[in-house]
């Protein structure tokens, strides 16, 4: 059975591009609430992984810390709690709901929302980032 709904990922800036009906799921453990979203902590990284990534983000560029983070988060996605939350998203997609997985990260390439979204590709779900980074930032120093 092919889902009728579409799946998107975004940060708060990308939400301005929504011109269609969608359910907005804020997949963070904490942080500011965003009007119109429902928080789904079950799809956020564990507190330990989140704090580890904060330290890494501050001291290293994404390509250096991301592979380890990605591996750890993908393992977390296999937990019963996260699988149940992913199943609920899939049920909504099957019913025809458009879903947006929202996180605060600026660069989707180094964000768990991309990993959570890509989980569904194995089930034929296409995922679109609403605020993609299209230009590589370079540091001058």
C-alpha positions as CSV (number, residue, x, y, z in Angstrom):
1,X,0.0,0.0,0.0
2,X,1.5,3.4,-1.1
3,X,1.0,6.3,1.3
4,X,-1.2,9.1,0.0
5,X,0.3,11.8,2.2
6,X,3.7,13.5,1.5
7,X,6.6,13.7,3.9
8,X,8.7,16.8,4.4
9,X,11.5,17.9,6.7
10,X,12.2,21.5,7.7
11,X,13.6,24.0,10.2
12,X,11.4,26.9,11.3
13,X,12.5,29.1,8.4
14,X,11.3,26.5,5.9
15,X,7.8,26.4,7.4
16,X,7.2,29.7,5.7
17,X,7.1,27.8,2.4
18,X,4.2,25.7,3.3
19,X,1.2,26.5,1.1
20,X,-0.6,23.2,1.7
21,X,-2.3,21.4,4.5
22,X,0.2,19.6,6.7
23,X,0.6,18.2,10.2
24,X,3.8,19.7,11.8
25,X,5.7,17.5,14.1
26,X,8.4,19.1,16.2
27,X,10.8,16.2,16.7
28,X,13.0,17.8,19.4
29,X,13.4,16.9,23.0
30,X,13.3,20.5,24.3
31,X,13.6,24.0,23.0
32,X,11.0,26.6,22.2
33,X,7.6,25.6,21.1
34,X,6.6,26.5,17.6
35,X,3.0,27.6,17.0
36,X,1.0,25.0,15.1
37,X,3.4,22.1,15.9
38,X,3.0,19.0,18.0
39,X,6.1,17.9,19.8
40,X,7.1,14.3,19.3
41,X,10.0,13.7,21.7
42,X,10.1,10.1,20.7
43,X,11.7,11.0,17.4
44,X,14.4,13.3,18.9
45,X,17.9,12.0,19.7
46,X,18.5,10.8,23.2
47,X,19.6,13.5,25.7
48,X,23.1,12.0,25.7
49,X,23.4,12.0,21.9
50,X,22.0,15.5,21.7
51,X,24.6,16.9,24.2
52,X,27.4,15.0,22.5
53,X,26.4,16.5,19.2
54,X,26.3,20.1,20.6
55,X,29.9,19.7,21.8
56,X,31.0,18.3,18.4
57,X,29.2,21.0,16.4
58,X,31.0,23.7,18.3
59,X,34.4,22.3,17.8
60,X,34.4,20.5,14.4
61,X,32.9,21.0,10.9
62,X,30.0,18.7,10.0
63,X,31.9,16.2,7.9
64,X,34.1,15.4,10.8
65,X,31.5,14.7,13.5
66,X,28.5,13.7,11.4
67,X,29.3,10.1,10.5
68,X,29.5,9.0,14.2
69,X,26.4,10.9,15.1
70,X,24.5,9.4,12.1
71,X,25.5,5.9,13.1
72,X,24.4,6.4,16.7
73,X,21.1,8.0,15.8
74,X,20.3,5.3,13.3
75,X,20.8,2.8,16.1
76,X,18.5,4.8,18.3
77,X,15.8,4.7,15.6
78,X,15.7,0.9,16.1
79,X,14.4,1.3,19.7
80,X,10.8,0.3,20.4
81,X,9.8,3.8,21.4
82,X,11.1,5.3,18.2
83,X,9.7,2.5,16.0
84,X,6.3,3.1,17.5
85,X,6.5,6.8,16.7
86,X,7.7,6.1,13.2
87,X,4.8,3.7,12.7
88,X,2.4,6.4,13.8
89,X,3.8,8.8,11.2
90,X,3.5,6.1,8.6
91,X,-0.1,5.5,9.5
92,X,-0.8,9.2,9.1
93,X,0.9,9.2,5.7
94,X,-1.2,6.2,4.6
95,X,-4.4,8.1,5.6
96,X,-3.3,10.9,3.3
97,X,-1.9,13.4,5.8
98,X,1.0,15.5,4.7
99,X,3.6,15.5,7.5
100,X,6.5,17.9,8.2
101,X,9.2,16.7,10.6
102,X,10.6,19.9,12.2
103,X,13.8,20.6,14.0
104,X,15.8,23.7,14.7
105,X,19.0,22.7,12.9
106,X,20.0,25.1,10.1
107,X,21.7,22.6,7.9
108,X,19.5,19.6,7.1
109,X,22.5,17.6,6.0
110,X,23.7,17.4,9.6
111,X,20.3,17.0,11.3
112,X,18.4,14.0,12.7
113,X,15.3,15.2,10.9
114,X,16.9,14.1,7.6
115,X,17.6,10.7,9.0
116,X,14.1,10.3,10.4
117,X,12.7,11.3,7.1
118,X,14.9,8.9,5.1
119,X,13.8,6.0,7.3
120,X,10.5,6.1,5.3
121,X,12.2,5.8,1.8
122,X,12.4,2.0,2.3
123,X,8.6,2.1,2.2
124,X,8.3,4.1,-1.0
125,X,7.9,7.5,0.7
126,X,9.7,10.4,-1.0
127,X,11.0,13.0,1.5
128,X,11.5,16.7,0.6
129,X,13.5,19.2,2.7
130,X,11.6,22.6,2.7
131,X,14.7,24.6,3.5
132,X,17.7,22.9,1.9
133,X,21.2,24.1,2.1
134,X,22.3,24.5,-1.5
135,X,25.6,26.4,-1.2
136,X,28.5,25.1,0.8
137,X,29.8,27.5,3.4
138,X,33.5,28.0,3.5
139,X,35.5,29.4,6.4
140,X,38.0,32.1,5.8
141,X,40.1,31.3,8.9
